[in-house]
């Protein structure tokens, strides 16, 4: 089976959406799938207003249709509600091709934080976008309930995971090799990881009166202003791979001040590193940590951060063990195969695909056998 994932979020962006989609594409062969990403790469692009690091594709419907037909997918999943997502949706509707979508971000709240636009207007636009989808994938029960209240239908669950081979407690000597001077900071170290933007509510963390040190990992449009406003905080910029894992392992508490994230993969990364979490009692942290004892959720974020110092790290590790990328991919491709089978699209491969190509589709290089014409649904 061949699956095309249409997304406006892709490298060089570093966020939970990109990580999740990359993981799904990497896991595709285990589920008998050849998967590729259709991204802004290769199209003319402009920066998102107020967030120029996010590039939006200026694609034409004809150019995008050509790339879809060159890959000849059995199914299309539309991951984001940006220009790539809207154009791909239009192509699917014109071809009477079923598709799935996913809801990653609480855009109504994000937009309201930046511009005076009522949330009901944003929800109306999102309902229109996701309405024709055969299934809309959401990360948690709380997100599903919230969207149902706003009139969304055909909602299915797609959870997230964490790389336990990368994120785990590390010996002091290994952390010293990777980080060096960070270990010299006054203890305890309170850490936040993610996009440095207004919707992440980092002011709520950085303004707290806490002992020790505050560390922020990530970059974004609010970084310059926040560094100026909080000169005692330590901004490390973007960290990935072993360096990021070492920062988690070197810290004492992970502080998650966001009020709008639907899940927060960084929460699982922190837990897998044995790092207790302090957060507001909002939907993302509530869903991730329900009944685990691995986090302290409190409207008083300072109190939560201080109480989290006493959370046993064993509780964090036990929680992380229950979230794997394998189970996440099983849900993702399970929904896709169900939709494809109901629509009469038969899998192209009877078993796992060997030596599949996973380059970003926007490069113009498809997987093996891409000359096969796209399948059409019966009229």
One Martini backbone bead per residue (centre of mass of N, CA, C, O) as a GRO file, in nm:
protein
  379
    1UNK     BB    1   0.099   0.034   0.019
    2UNK     BB    2   0.027   0.386  -0.058
    3UNK     BB    3   0.134   0.682   0.127
    4UNK     BB    4   0.033   1.022   0.152
    5UNK     BB    5   0.176   1.305   0.328
    6UNK     BB    6   0.025   1.608   0.390
    7UNK     BB    7   0.246   1.895   0.473
    8UNK     BB    8   0.347   2.206   0.623
    9UNK     BB    9   0.512   2.042   0.831
   10UNK     BB   10   0.871   2.071   0.821
   11UNK     BB   11   1.162   2.074   0.740
   12UNK     BB   12   1.328   2.279   0.972
   13UNK     BB   13   1.124   2.215   1.158
   14UNK     BB   14   1.070   2.191   1.527
   15UNK     BB   15   0.821   1.956   1.619
   16UNK     BB   16   0.563   1.745   1.693
   17UNK     BB   17   0.457   1.708   1.408
   18UNK     BB   18   0.718   1.629   1.267
   19UNK     BB   19   0.793   1.391   1.447
   20UNK     BB   20   0.541   1.221   1.397
   21UNK     BB   21   0.562   1.195   1.086
   22UNK     BB   22   0.841   1.072   1.072
   23UNK     BB   23   0.766   0.818   1.230
   24UNK     BB   24   0.550   0.710   1.036
   25UNK     BB   25   0.739   0.679   0.791
   26UNK     BB   26   0.949   0.492   0.925
   27UNK     BB   27   0.717   0.265   1.004
   28UNK     BB   28   0.578   0.165   0.739
   29UNK     BB   29   0.709  -0.121   0.669
   30UNK     BB   30   0.573  -0.269   0.921
   31UNK     BB   31   0.274  -0.215   0.747
   32UNK     BB   32   0.296  -0.236   0.430
   33UNK     BB   33   0.434   0.057   0.361
   34UNK     BB   34   0.458   0.335   0.139
   35UNK     BB   35   0.601   0.646   0.241
   36UNK     BB   36   0.527   0.999   0.193
   37UNK     BB   37   0.607   1.351   0.170
   38UNK     BB   38   0.413   1.645   0.122
   39UNK     BB   39   0.579   1.953   0.085
   40UNK     BB   40   0.714   2.275   0.053
   41UNK     BB   41   0.925   2.157  -0.095
   42UNK     BB   42   0.984   2.317  -0.418
   43UNK     BB   43   0.834   2.567  -0.341
   44UNK     BB   44   0.725   2.855  -0.309
   45UNK     BB   45   0.790   3.089  -0.030
   46UNK     BB   46   0.658   3.207   0.286
   47UNK     BB   47   0.625   3.373   0.570
   48UNK     BB   48   0.472   3.369   0.854
   49UNK     BB   49   0.293   3.576   1.013
   50UNK     BB   50   0.488   3.633   1.306
   51UNK     BB   51   0.647   3.352   1.167
   52UNK     BB   52   0.905   3.321   0.950
   53UNK     BB   53   1.010   3.019   1.003
   54UNK     BB   54   0.743   2.959   0.872
   55UNK     BB   55   0.676   2.797   0.570
   56UNK     BB   56   0.479   2.880   0.286
   57UNK     BB   57   0.320   2.755   0.019
   58UNK     BB   58   0.322   2.848  -0.344
   59UNK     BB   59   0.096   2.661  -0.482
   60UNK     BB   60  -0.042   2.480  -0.732
   61UNK     BB   61  -0.276   2.261  -0.829
   62UNK     BB   62  -0.124   2.139  -1.065
   63UNK     BB   63   0.146   2.074  -0.924
   64UNK     BB   64   0.025   1.899  -0.699
   65UNK     BB   65  -0.116   1.690  -0.875
   66UNK     BB   66   0.138   1.582  -1.013
   67UNK     BB   67   0.268   1.467  -0.753
   68UNK     BB   68   0.047   1.276  -0.677
   69UNK     BB   69   0.038   1.108  -0.948
   70UNK     BB   70   0.334   1.013  -0.943
   71UNK     BB   71   0.289   0.835  -0.679
   72UNK     BB   72   0.021   0.682  -0.653
   73UNK     BB   73  -0.184   0.664  -0.420
   74UNK     BB   74  -0.404   0.489  -0.203
   75UNK     BB   75  -0.347   0.725   0.011
   76UNK     BB   76  -0.450   1.030   0.189
   77UNK     BB   77  -0.287   1.240   0.428
   78UNK     BB   78  -0.392   1.527   0.616
   79UNK     BB   79  -0.207   1.713   0.863
   80UNK     BB   80  -0.273   2.014   0.763
   81UNK     BB   81  -0.420   2.367   0.742
   82UNK     BB   82  -0.265   2.458   0.500
   83UNK     BB   83  -0.190   2.499   0.176
   84UNK     BB   84  -0.136   2.199   0.129
   85UNK     BB   85  -0.396   2.098   0.260
   86UNK     BB   86  -0.607   2.249   0.084
   87UNK     BB   87  -0.513   2.148  -0.193
   88UNK     BB   88  -0.538   1.846  -0.138
   89UNK     BB   89  -0.835   1.852  -0.073
   90UNK     BB   90  -0.929   1.952  -0.353
   91UNK     BB   91  -0.824   1.710  -0.511
   92UNK     BB   92  -0.983   1.488  -0.366
   93UNK     BB   93  -1.265   1.600  -0.429
   94UNK     BB   94  -1.238   1.603  -0.742
   95UNK     BB   95  -1.161   1.274  -0.737
   96UNK     BB   96  -1.317   1.116  -0.518
   97UNK     BB   97  -1.112   1.097  -0.273
   98UNK     BB   98  -1.031   0.959   0.003
   99UNK     BB   99  -0.957   1.099   0.335
  100UNK     BB  100  -0.739   1.200   0.589
  101UNK     BB  101  -0.700   1.356   0.912
  102UNK     BB  102  -0.536   1.593   1.142
  103UNK     BB  103  -0.529   1.715   1.490
  104UNK     BB  104  -0.275   1.916   1.654
  105UNK     BB  105  -0.393   2.220   1.681
  106UNK     BB  106  -0.516   2.503   1.867
  107UNK     BB  107  -0.587   2.749   1.664
  108UNK     BB  108  -0.799   2.929   1.799
  109UNK     BB  109  -0.607   3.000   2.039
  110UNK     BB  110  -0.361   3.097   1.882
  111UNK     BB  111  -0.501   3.326   1.725
  112UNK     BB  112  -0.617   3.478   1.976
  113UNK     BB  113  -0.321   3.547   2.086
  114UNK     BB  114  -0.263   3.746   1.821
  115UNK     BB  115  -0.570   3.796   1.735
  116UNK     BB  116  -0.903   3.944   1.704
  117UNK     BB  117  -1.032   3.631   1.681
  118UNK     BB  118  -1.282   3.439   1.702
  119UNK     BB  119  -1.309   3.109   1.774
  120UNK     BB  120  -1.565   3.037   1.606
  121UNK     BB  121  -1.438   3.100   1.332
  122UNK     BB  122  -1.211   2.891   1.341
  123UNK     BB  123  -1.390   2.642   1.383
  124UNK     BB  124  -1.546   2.674   1.120
  125UNK     BB  125  -1.302   2.633   0.932
  126UNK     BB  126  -1.217   2.353   1.045
  127UNK     BB  127  -1.481   2.207   0.980
  128UNK     BB  128  -1.456   2.243   0.678
  129UNK     BB  129  -1.190   2.095   0.639
  130UNK     BB  130  -1.270   1.811   0.798
  131UNK     BB  131  -1.553   1.718   0.702
  132UNK     BB  132  -1.473   1.521   0.437
  133UNK     BB  133  -1.343   1.325   0.608
  134UNK     BB  134  -1.326   0.987   0.696
  135UNK     BB  135  -1.103   1.081   0.917
  136UNK     BB  136  -1.020   1.220   1.245
  137UNK     BB  137  -0.721   1.268   1.406
  138UNK     BB  138  -0.666   1.228   1.759
  139UNK     BB  139  -0.484   1.219   2.064
  140UNK     BB  140  -0.739   1.258   2.266
  141UNK     BB  141  -1.023   1.259   2.455
  142UNK     BB  142  -1.039   1.567   2.500
  143UNK     BB  143  -1.023   1.654   2.207
  144UNK     BB  144  -1.264   1.499   2.111
  145UNK     BB  145  -1.474   1.638   2.292
  146UNK     BB  146  -1.423   1.927   2.198
  147UNK     BB  147  -1.490   1.883   1.894
  148UNK     BB  148  -1.778   1.780   1.930
  149UNK     BB  149  -1.881   2.048   2.056
  150UNK     BB  150  -1.794   2.184   1.757
  151UNK     BB  151  -1.907   1.961   1.526
  152UNK     BB  152  -1.736   1.718   1.500
  153UNK     BB  153  -1.653   1.428   1.300
  154UNK     BB  154  -1.502   1.128   1.267
  155UNK     BB  155  -1.345   1.048   1.527
  156UNK     BB  156  -1.008   0.943   1.603
  157UNK     BB  157  -0.741   0.766   1.750
  158UNK     BB  158  -0.397   0.919   1.789
  159UNK     BB  159  -0.126   0.852   1.935
  160UNK     BB  160   0.179   0.893   2.106
  161UNK     BB  161   0.540   0.893   2.136
  162UNK     BB  162   0.866   0.745   2.237
  163UNK     BB  163   1.221   0.735   2.246
  164UNK     BB  164   1.378   0.504   2.452
  165UNK     BB  165   1.671   0.504   2.322
  166UNK     BB  166   1.714   0.820   2.383
  167UNK     BB  167   1.513   0.853   2.628
  168UNK     BB  168   1.701   0.858   2.931
  169UNK     BB  169   1.875   0.791   3.180
  170UNK     BB  170   2.199   0.931   3.276
  171UNK     BB  171   2.508   0.943   3.335
  172UNK     BB  172   2.710   1.189   3.442
  173UNK     BB  173   2.943   1.148   3.238
  174UNK     BB  174   2.769   1.175   2.980
  175UNK     BB  175   2.659   1.458   3.033
  176UNK     BB  176   2.929   1.607   3.052
  177UNK     BB  177   3.021   1.552   2.759
  178UNK     BB  178   2.762   1.704   2.622
  179UNK     BB  179   2.744   1.984   2.822
  180UNK     BB  180   2.911   2.069   3.071
  181UNK     BB  181   2.828   2.375   3.203
  182UNK     BB  182   2.534   2.310   3.291
  183UNK     BB  183   2.619   2.157   3.562
  184UNK     BB  184   2.698   2.446   3.707
  185UNK     BB  185   2.429   2.507   3.778
  186UNK     BB  186   2.203   2.586   3.984
  187UNK     BB  187   2.013   2.421   4.214
  188UNK     BB  188   1.755   2.356   4.055
  189UNK     BB  189   1.649   2.241   3.732
  190UNK     BB  190   1.436   2.419   3.514
  191UNK     BB  191   1.258   2.294   3.231
  192UNK     BB  192   1.210   2.399   2.879
  193UNK     BB  193   1.053   2.266   2.575
  194UNK     BB  194   1.032   2.452   2.265
  195UNK     BB  195   0.857   2.682   2.130
  196UNK     BB  196   0.931   3.037   2.108
  197UNK     BB  197   0.612   3.141   2.184
  198UNK     BB  198   0.325   3.285   2.284
  199UNK     BB  199   0.149   3.009   2.303
  200UNK     BB  200   0.353   2.879   2.534
  201UNK     BB  201   0.366   3.058   2.800
  202UNK     BB  202   0.662   3.135   2.923
  203UNK     BB  203   0.608   3.357   3.131
  204UNK     BB  204   0.488   3.166   3.350
  205UNK     BB  205   0.775   3.048   3.406
  206UNK     BB  206   0.992   3.290   3.412
  207UNK     BB  207   0.827   3.450   3.656
  208UNK     BB  208   0.911   3.261   3.862
  209UNK     BB  209   0.985   3.186   4.203
  210UNK     BB  210   1.290   3.012   4.194
  211UNK     BB  211   1.513   2.800   4.250
  212UNK     BB  212   1.799   2.816   4.085
  213UNK     BB  213   1.725   2.718   3.742
  214UNK     BB  214   1.648   2.836   3.410
  215UNK     BB  215   1.561   2.642   3.112
  216UNK     BB  216   1.575   2.692   2.750
  217UNK     BB  217   1.458   2.499   2.471
  218UNK     BB  218   1.477   2.674   2.174
  219UNK     BB  219   1.284   2.851   1.917
  220UNK     BB  220   1.169   3.190   1.824
  221UNK     BB  221   0.998   3.497   1.811
  222UNK     BB  222   1.026   3.535   2.149
  223UNK     BB  223   1.324   3.522   2.242
  224UNK     BB  224   1.436   3.810   2.257
  225UNK     BB  225   1.228   3.922   2.462
  226UNK     BB  226   1.276   3.708   2.687
  227UNK     BB  227   1.579   3.761   2.732
  228UNK     BB  228   1.535   4.056   2.817
  229UNK     BB  229   1.325   3.997   3.056
  230UNK     BB  230   1.517   3.719   3.136
  231UNK     BB  231   1.846   3.720   3.219
  232UNK     BB  232   1.857   3.457   3.422
  233UNK     BB  233   1.803   3.289   3.196
  234UNK     BB  234   1.860   2.987   2.992
  235UNK     BB  235   1.937   2.993   2.644
  236UNK     BB  236   2.011   2.714   2.416
  237UNK     BB  237   1.834   2.651   2.199
  238UNK     BB  238   1.868   2.414   1.975
  239UNK     BB  239   1.798   2.062   2.035
  240UNK     BB  240   1.924   1.732   1.951
  241UNK     BB  241   1.917   1.431   2.037
  242UNK     BB  242   2.162   1.377   2.257
  243UNK     BB  243   2.158   1.668   2.361
  244UNK     BB  244   1.863   1.672   2.450
  245UNK     BB  245   1.868   1.424   2.634
  246UNK     BB  246   2.081   1.547   2.830
  247UNK     BB  247   1.913   1.781   2.935
  248UNK     BB  248   1.700   1.619   3.068
  249UNK     BB  249   1.897   1.443   3.252
  250UNK     BB  250   2.014   1.721   3.400
  251UNK     BB  251   1.745   1.768   3.523
  252UNK     BB  252   1.461   1.810   3.764
  253UNK     BB  253   1.234   1.984   3.602
  254UNK     BB  254   0.941   1.997   3.404
  255UNK     BB  255   0.807   2.285   3.242
  256UNK     BB  256   0.450   2.330   3.135
  257UNK     BB  257   0.278   2.629   3.033
  258UNK     BB  258   0.078   2.536   2.845
  259UNK     BB  259  -0.280   2.584   2.727
  260UNK     BB  260  -0.298   2.442   2.404
  261UNK     BB  261  -0.195   2.168   2.394
  262UNK     BB  262  -0.293   1.842   2.287
  263UNK     BB  263  -0.011   1.710   2.414
  264UNK     BB  264   0.315   1.679   2.415
  265UNK     BB  265   0.600   1.517   2.354
  266UNK     BB  266   0.785   1.640   2.577
  267UNK     BB  267   0.649   1.489   2.810
  268UNK     BB  268   0.760   1.206   2.731
  269UNK     BB  269   1.059   1.277   2.725
  270UNK     BB  270   1.078   1.350   3.020
  271UNK     BB  271   0.976   1.085   3.143
  272UNK     BB  272   1.192   0.899   3.006
  273UNK     BB  273   1.420   1.074   3.177
  274UNK     BB  274   1.299   1.106   3.478
  275UNK     BB  275   1.108   1.372   3.455
  276UNK     BB  276   0.926   1.571   3.618
  277UNK     BB  277   0.606   1.744   3.605
  278UNK     BB  278   0.495   2.085   3.548
  279UNK     BB  279   0.147   2.198   3.534
  280UNK     BB  280  -0.135   2.268   3.408
  281UNK     BB  281  -0.488   2.171   3.424
  282UNK     BB  282  -0.484   2.063   3.116
  283UNK     BB  283  -0.541   1.860   2.855
  284UNK     BB  284  -0.262   1.749   2.791
  285UNK     BB  285  -0.153   1.670   3.079
  286UNK     BB  286  -0.403   1.515   3.172
  287UNK     BB  287  -0.389   1.287   2.957
  288UNK     BB  288  -0.094   1.188   3.003
  289UNK     BB  289  -0.105   1.178   3.354
  290UNK     BB  290  -0.332   1.006   3.434
  291UNK     BB  291  -0.266   0.834   3.730
  292UNK     BB  292   0.072   0.831   3.748
  293UNK     BB  293   0.252   1.040   3.935
  294UNK     BB  294   0.450   1.223   3.719
  295UNK     BB  295   0.277   1.482   3.809
  296UNK     BB  296   0.206   1.839   3.862
  297UNK     BB  297  -0.117   1.986   3.880
  298UNK     BB  298  -0.152   2.350   3.875
  299UNK     BB  299  -0.251   2.677   3.889
  300UNK     BB  300   0.012   2.680   4.059
  301UNK     BB  301   0.314   2.661   3.915
  302UNK     BB  302   0.509   2.690   4.148
  303UNK     BB  303   0.400   2.465   4.324
  304UNK     BB  304   0.436   2.243   4.112
  305UNK     BB  305   0.747   2.266   4.083
  306UNK     BB  306   0.816   2.204   4.382
  307UNK     BB  307   0.662   1.931   4.407
  308UNK     BB  308   0.814   1.778   4.172
  309UNK     BB  309   1.079   1.720   4.336
  310UNK     BB  310   0.911   1.464   4.486
  311UNK     BB  311   0.894   1.294   4.244
  312UNK     BB  312   0.921   0.985   4.135
  313UNK     BB  313   1.101   0.857   3.870
  314UNK     BB  314   0.954   0.585   3.834
  315UNK     BB  315   0.683   0.705   3.738
  316UNK     BB  316   0.791   0.820   3.473
  317UNK     BB  317   0.896   0.554   3.345
  318UNK     BB  318   0.627   0.401   3.347
  319UNK     BB  319   0.477   0.587   3.157
  320UNK     BB  320   0.666   0.572   2.905
  321UNK     BB  321   0.630   0.260   2.852
  322UNK     BB  322   0.321   0.311   2.735
  323UNK     BB  323   0.480   0.480   2.495
  324UNK     BB  324   0.488   0.405   2.155
  325UNK     BB  325   0.553   0.426   1.816
  326UNK     BB  326   0.428   0.158   1.734
  327UNK     BB  327   0.139   0.209   1.842
  328UNK     BB  328   0.095   0.467   1.684
  329UNK     BB  329   0.126   0.343   1.397
  330UNK     BB  330  -0.101   0.136   1.424
  331UNK     BB  331  -0.323   0.345   1.434
  332UNK     BB  332  -0.268   0.505   1.180
  333UNK     BB  333  -0.276   0.259   0.969
  334UNK     BB  334  -0.546   0.147   1.056
  335UNK     BB  335  -0.723   0.381   0.960
  336UNK     BB  336  -0.627   0.388   0.666
  337UNK     BB  337  -0.703   0.095   0.584
  338UNK     BB  338  -1.001   0.114   0.642
  339UNK     BB  339  -1.066   0.337   0.439
  340UNK     BB  340  -0.948   0.198   0.185
  341UNK     BB  341  -1.127  -0.055   0.196
  342UNK     BB  342  -1.408   0.088   0.188
  343UNK     BB  343  -1.324   0.229  -0.103
  344UNK     BB  344  -1.152  -0.002  -0.283
  345UNK     BB  345  -0.852   0.009  -0.193
  346UNK     BB  346  -0.592  -0.182  -0.264
  347UNK     BB  347  -0.318  -0.308  -0.173
  348UNK     BB  348  -0.003  -0.310  -0.329
  349UNK     BB  349   0.100  -0.480  -0.078
  350UNK     BB  350   0.096  -0.782   0.108
  351UNK     BB  351   0.356  -0.676   0.256
  352UNK     BB  352   0.634  -0.580   0.354
  353UNK     BB  353   0.842  -0.323   0.261
  354UNK     BB  354   1.138  -0.314   0.080
  355UNK     BB  355   1.343  -0.059   0.034
  356UNK     BB  356   1.216   0.202   0.092
  357UNK     BB  357   1.128   0.531   0.014
  358UNK     BB  358   1.170   0.849   0.237
  359UNK     BB  359   1.153   1.093   0.082
  360UNK     BB  360   1.066   1.387   0.013
  361UNK     BB  361   0.836   1.451  -0.231
  362UNK     BB  362   0.926   1.743  -0.322
  363UNK     BB  363   1.184   1.637  -0.480
  364UNK     BB  364   1.054   1.418  -0.706
  365UNK     BB  365   1.119   1.135  -0.554
  366UNK     BB  366   1.003   0.839  -0.561
  367UNK     BB  367   0.921   0.537  -0.532
  368UNK     BB  368   0.883   0.238  -0.623
  369UNK     BB  369   0.673   0.228  -0.897
  370UNK     BB  370   0.559   0.537  -0.974
  371UNK     BB  371   0.424   0.480  -1.270
  372UNK     BB  372   0.176   0.409  -1.151
  373UNK     BB  373  -0.132   0.477  -1.175
  374UNK     BB  374  -0.384   0.619  -1.038
  375UNK     BB  375  -0.643   0.548  -0.854
  376UNK     BB  376  -0.994   0.499  -0.898
  377UNK     BB  377  -1.297   0.553  -0.823
  378UNK     BB  378  -1.596   0.476  -0.851
  379UNK     BB  379  -1.871   0.650  -0.977
   0.00000   0.00000   0.00000
